Amino acid sequence: MPLVPTLSGLDRLIAEGGRRLKGRRLGLLCHAASVTQDFEHITARFKALGLDVRRVFGPEHGIWADAQDMIAVDGAPREPHTGAPICSLYGDAEESLIPRPEVLADLDVLVVDLQDIGSRYYTYIWTATLAARAAHAAGVEVLILDRPNPLGGAVEGGWIRPGFESFVGRFSVPTRHGLTLGEMVTMQAHLGGFSEGLEVLKVAGWRRGLYLDETTIPWVQPSPNMPTLETAVVYPGMCLIEGTQLSEGRGTTRPFELIGADFIEPFALAADLTALALPGIAWRAVYFRPTFHKLAGQRVGGVALHVTDRRALQPLRLGLHLLAAIRRRYGEALAWRAAPYEFIADRPALDLLLGDDVGRPLLASAPPPSAVDDYWRARMKEAEAFLVQRAPFEGYPP
């Protein structure tokens, strides 16, 4: 099928010559995927347009996506095209996630261009929301250059329970939310009372049912372990592996598409998972050796995920079933992550990812598949309620 002609907010801004930003003092929140359709970075284009960029803000992984997960990013260097100082919004403390008033004081407009991937664990939506709230408090306008949700508009998962908010779920939305970054920030701004001065330059030509590779907007790796759209497709379920001692494939060429541990016999696990007959996925037994991160340098047994029908796929459901299957076969050899996770030390990482304290004890009990599905269906009831909540903020056709 031919690609649907589509223009990102950035491409639309450039097409109009950047005139709405001429003569304004700009802050720019961007990263490595903030590029035009011909792959030129936003900072180079803003320089060519003669726009006055006073400061560049970087999210987790930095503006060039060269920092690994949960690594504090140094804001010291200057951005090479504009010469503007870089301010990191992902440091070594939770306070670093919000821009300080003094770094906003000399700005008229904060421009935000971040490619999200449609999962609430992925921190760019929260960086953008917190920055927009801080800008509003400082009297700075916000212009979001929107980009498609690369996974389209489907929703999966449930609310975040009070007390389980974190940087992988700052506000209560389902795991897979189906909104663009611009829509998400707009919704949170209206709910939180900081929508005045917020503008979204929408994507032209995008419909909510489109995956990114069905448009003319190219995939550009937005973080070190999100190399392909296929990775993003499975991420809503496979990010749960971060809440365990299993390897999620970091340190390989297929992060989140390979999982394993030194105690797993891959052919037995692949057979167990195949017998579940989950829609849209096939499992292949593998051995791999991560070069860094968990189990670095060790021979690991596990499974590779192969998506056979991404529209039928239920990634959160498959992630839950994967953990339950490993627990049934290997018992307490499947251990949960105990170290602090995204600045939170008093809640298990898996609870933060799931947004409750129900899913982890259920998985720890080595539940039968029917119990896993009961939990997933209960969460999907909450997803239905979210569809009603998000409706007023939907800016794109089906």
C-alpha positions in Angstrom: 0.0 0.0 0.0 1.2 3.5 -0.7 2.3 5.6 2.3 -0.1 8.3 3.5 1.4 11.8 2.9 2.0 13.2 6.3 3.8 16.3 7.7 5.0 16.5 11.3 4.6 19.6 13.3 8.2 20.4 12.6 7.8 20.1 8.9 4.7 22.3 8.9 6.6 24.9 10.9 9.5 24.9 8.4 7.0 25.0 5.5 5.7 28.3 6.8 9.2 29.7 7.3 9.1 29.6 11.1 7.3 32.9 11.1 5.3 32.3 14.3 8.6 32.1 16.1 10.5 35.0 14.5 11.6 37.6 17.0 10.8 35.3 20.0 13.3 34.1 22.6 13.1 30.3 22.4 13.8 27.3 24.5 13.9 24.0 22.6 13.1 20.6 24.2 14.2 18.0 21.7 16.2 14.8 21.1 17.8 12.8 18.4 14.5 12.0 16.6 13.6 15.7 16.3 14.3 15.7 12.6 12.6 16.7 9.4 11.5 14.2 6.7 14.8 14.7 5.1 16.5 13.8 8.4 17.9 17.2 9.3 17.9 18.0 13.0 15.6 20.7 14.4 18.5 22.7 15.8 20.1 22.9 12.3 16.8 24.1 10.7 16.2 26.6 13.5 19.7 28.0 12.9 19.0 28.2 9.2 15.7 30.0 9.8 17.5 32.6 12.0 15.4 31.7 15.0 16.7 32.8 18.4 17.3 29.7 20.4 18.5 30.7 23.9 18.5 27.2 25.6 18.2 23.6 24.5 16.6 21.1 27.0 17.3 17.4 26.8 15.1 14.6 28.1 16.2 11.2 29.4 19.0 9.8 27.1 20.0 13.4 26.2 19.4 15.4 23.1 21.4 12.9 21.0 20.1 9.7 22.6 23.6 8.7 23.6 22.9 7.9 27.3 21.6 4.6 28.5 18.5 4.1 30.6 18.3 5.7 34.0 21.7 7.4 33.5 22.0 11.0 34.6 22.7 13.3 31.7 25.1 16.1 32.0 23.8 19.4 30.7 27.2 21.1 30.4 28.0 21.1 26.6 26.6 23.6 24.2 24.4 22.5 21.3 26.6 22.6 18.2 24.3 24.2 15.6 22.7 27.0 17.7 25.5 27.4 20.3 22.9 27.5 23.0 23.6 26.0 26.4 22.0 22.6 27.1 19.9 22.0 30.2 19.4 18.4 31.2 15.9 17.4 32.4 17.2 14.0 33.5 19.8 14.3 36.2 20.7 12.3 39.3 17.7 13.4 41.4 13.9 13.6 40.9 14.1 17.4 41.1 16.1 17.5 37.9 13.0 16.4 35.9 11.4 19.9 36.1 13.1 22.9 34.6 14.0 25.5 37.2 12.4 29.0 37.0 15.8 30.6 36.3 16.3 28.6 33.1 12.9 29.7 31.8 13.1 33.3 32.9 14.7 34.7 29.7 12.3 32.8 27.3 9.2 33.8 25.5 8.3 30.3 24.0 9.3 26.8 24.9 9.2 24.7 21.7 8.7 20.9 22.3 9.6 18.3 19.6 9.9 14.8 21.0 9.0 11.5 19.3 7.0 9.4 21.8 6.3 5.7 21.2 2.9 5.3 22.7 3.6 3.6 26.1 3.2 5.4 29.4 6.5 3.9 30.6 8.4 5.9 28.0 9.3 9.1 29.8 9.2 11.7 27.0 5.4 12.4 27.6 6.1 13.1 31.2 9.1 15.3 30.5 7.0 17.3 28.0 4.1 17.6 30.5 6.3 18.7 33.4 8.1 21.2 31.2 4.8 22.6 30.0 3.6 23.0 33.5 6.8 24.8 34.6 6.7 27.0 31.6 3.1 28.0 32.4 4.1 28.9 35.9 6.9 31.1 34.5 4.7 32.9 32.1 6.3 31.2 29.0 4.2 30.1 26.1 4.5 26.4 24.9 4.4 25.3 21.3 4.4 21.5 20.8 5.4 20.3 17.3 3.4 17.1 17.3 4.3 13.8 15.8 2.3 10.6 15.3 1.8 8.0 17.9 3.8 5.3 16.1 1.5 2.6 17.4 -1.8 4.2 16.3 -4.7 4.7 18.7 -5.3 1.4 20.4 -5.5 1.4 24.2 -4.4 -1.4 26.6 -4.0 -1.5 30.4 -5.5 0.3 33.3 -5.2 3.3 35.6 -2.3 4.0 38.0 -3.4 3.5 41.6 -2.7 6.3 44.1 0.8 5.9 45.5 2.2 4.2 42.4 2.9 7.3 40.4 6.5 7.6 39.1 8.4 8.7 36.0 7.1 5.7 34.2 3.6 6.9 35.0 3.4 10.4 36.3 -0.3 10.7 35.7 -2.9 8.0 35.6 -3.3 6.7 32.0 -3.3 3.1 30.6 -0.1 1.4 29.6 -0.8 1.9 25.9 -2.6 5.2 25.7 -3.2 5.8 21.9 -2.5 9.6 22.1 0.2 11.7 20.5 2.5 13.6 22.7 0.7 16.8 21.9 -2.7 15.3 22.8 -1.3 13.9 26.0 0.2 17.2 27.2 -3.0 19.0 26.2 -5.1 16.5 28.2 -2.9 16.8 31.3 -2.7 20.6 31.0 -6.5 20.9 30.9 -6.9 18.5 33.9 -4.1 20.2 35.8 -5.1 23.8 35.0 -2.1 24.9 33.0 -3.5 25.0 29.4 -3.3 28.7 28.9 -0.5 29.6 26.5 -0.3 26.0 25.2 -0.5 25.4 21.4 -0.1 22.2 19.4 1.0 22.3 15.8 -0.7 19.1 14.7 0.5 16.5 12.2 -1.0 17.0 8.8 -2.5 13.9 7.2 -2.2 11.5 10.1 -5.1 9.3 11.2 -5.2 7.5 14.5 -5.4 4.1 12.9 -2.0 4.5 11.2 1.2 3.0 12.3 4.3 5.2 11.7 5.5 3.1 8.8 2.3 3.7 7.0 3.1 7.4 6.8 5.8 9.4 5.1 7.3 10.4 8.4 10.5 8.2 8.9 11.3 6.2 12.0 14.3 7.6 13.8 15.6 5.8 16.9 14.5 8.0 19.8 16.5 6.3 22.5 19.4 3.8 22.6 17.3 0.7 23.1 14.4 1.6 20.8 16.0 0.7 17.4 13.0 -0.1 15.3 9.2 0.3 15.2 9.0 -3.4 15.8 10.7 -2.8 19.2 8.1 -0.2 20.0 5.2 -2.6 19.1 6.2 -5.1 21.8 7.5 -2.6 24.3 4.1 -2.1 26.2 4.5 -5.7 27.4 8.2 -6.3 27.3 9.1 -3.3 29.4 7.7 -5.3 32.3 11.0 -7.3 32.2 12.7 -4.2 33.6 10.9 -5.0 36.9 12.7 -8.4 37.1 16.2 -9.8 37.2 15.7 -11.2 33.7 17.6 -9.7 30.7 15.3 -7.7 28.5 17.9 -7.9 25.7 19.8 -4.7 26.4 23.3 -5.3 25.3 22.0 -7.1 22.1 20.9 -5.8 18.8 17.2 -6.7 19.6 16.4 -5.1 23.0 12.9 -6.0 24.2 12.6 -8.6 21.4 14.9 -11.0 23.2 14.5 -12.0 26.9 16.2 -14.6 29.0 18.2 -15.7 32.0 21.0 -18.1 32.8 18.5 -20.5 34.4 16.1 -20.7 31.4 16.0 -23.7 29.0 14.8 -21.9 25.9 13.1 -24.8 24.1 10.9 -25.7 27.0 9.9 -22.0 27.6 9.2 -21.4 23.9 6.9 -24.5 23.9 5.1 -23.3 27.0 4.5 -19.9 25.5 3.5 -21.2 22.1 0.9 -23.4 23.8 -0.9 -20.3 25.1 -1.8 -19.4 21.5 -1.7 -15.6 22.2 -2.8 -13.5 19.2 -0.2 -11.9 16.9 2.9 -13.4 18.3 5.3 -16.3 17.7 8.0 -17.4 20.1 11.5 -18.8 19.1 13.9 -20.5 21.4 17.3 -18.6 21.5 20.6 -18.3 23.3 22.2 -14.9 23.5 25.1 -13.1 25.3 24.4 -9.5 26.4 27.5 -7.3 26.0 26.4 -4.9 28.8 23.5 -4.4 31.3 22.0 -7.4 33.0 23.9 -10.7 32.7 26.6 -9.0 30.6 29.0 -11.5 29.1 27.0 -14.5 30.1 25.3 -17.1 27.9 21.6 -16.6 28.4 18.7 -18.9 27.4 15.4 -17.4 26.4 13.0 -16.5 23.7 12.8 -14.2 20.7 9.5 -12.5 19.9 8.2 -12.4 16.3 5.2 -10.3 15.7 2.9 -12.0 13.2 -0.1 -9.6 13.3 0.6 -6.3 15.1 -3.1 -5.2 15.0 -4.1 -8.5 16.7 -1.2 -8.3 19.2 -2.0 -7.5 22.8 1.5 -6.6 24.1 0.7 -6.0 27.7 -1.2 -9.3 27.9 1.7 -11.2 26.3 4.1 -9.6 28.8 2.0 -10.8 31.8 1.7 -14.3 30.3 5.5 -14.4 29.7 6.3 -13.7 33.4 3.6 -16.1 34.6 4.9 -18.8 32.4 8.5 -18.4 33.6 7.3 -18.4 37.2 5.3 -21.5 36.7 8.3 -23.4 35.2 11.1 -21.9 37.3 9.6 -20.7 40.5 11.5 -18.2 42.5 14.4 -18.3 40.1 12.4 -15.5 38.5 13.2 -12.7 40.9 11.9 -9.1 41.0 14.1 -6.0 40.7 14.9 -4.7 44.1 17.1 -1.7 43.3 15.5 1.8 43.0 13.7 2.5 39.8 13.3 5.9 38.2 14.1 7.7 41.5 11.6 5.5 43.5 13.1 3.3 46.2 10.1 2.3 48.3 8.0 0.5 45.7 9.1 -2.5 43.6 9.8 -1.6 40.0 7.2 -4.0 38.7 4.5 -2.4 40.8 5.4 1.0 39.3 5.3 -0.4 35.8 1.9 -2.0 36.4 0.6 0.9 38.4 -0.7 -1.3 41.3 0.2 -3.8 44.0 -2.0 -6.5 42.6 -0.2 -7.7 39.5 3.1 -8.6 41.0 1.7 -10.8 43.8 -0.5 -12.5 41.3 2.5 -13.3 39.0 4.5 -14.4 42.1 1.9 -17.1 42.7 2.7 -18.8 39.4 -1.0 -18.3 38.3 -2.7 -20.4 35.6 -3.3 -18.6 32.3 -7.0 -18.0 33.2 -6.0 -15.9 36.3 -3.6 -13.8 34.2 -6.4 -13.1 31.7 -8.8 -12.2 34.5 -6.3 -9.6 35.7 -5.7 -8.3 32.2 -9.5 -8.1 31.5 -10.1 -6.1 34.7 -7.4 -3.6 33.6 -9.0 -3.4 30.1 -12.3 -2.3 31.7 -10.3 0.7 33.0 -9.0 1.2 29.4 -12.5 1.6 28.2 -13.1 4.3 30.8 -10.0 6.1 29.6 -11.3 6.1 26.0 -14.2 8.3 27.3 -11.8 10.5 29.3 -9.5 11.1 26.3 -12.2 11.8 23.8 -12.4 15.6 24.3 -8.7 15.9 23.6 -8.5 13.8 20.5 -7.2 16.0 17.7 -7.0 13.5 14.8 -9.6 11.4 12.9 -9.9 7.6 13.3 
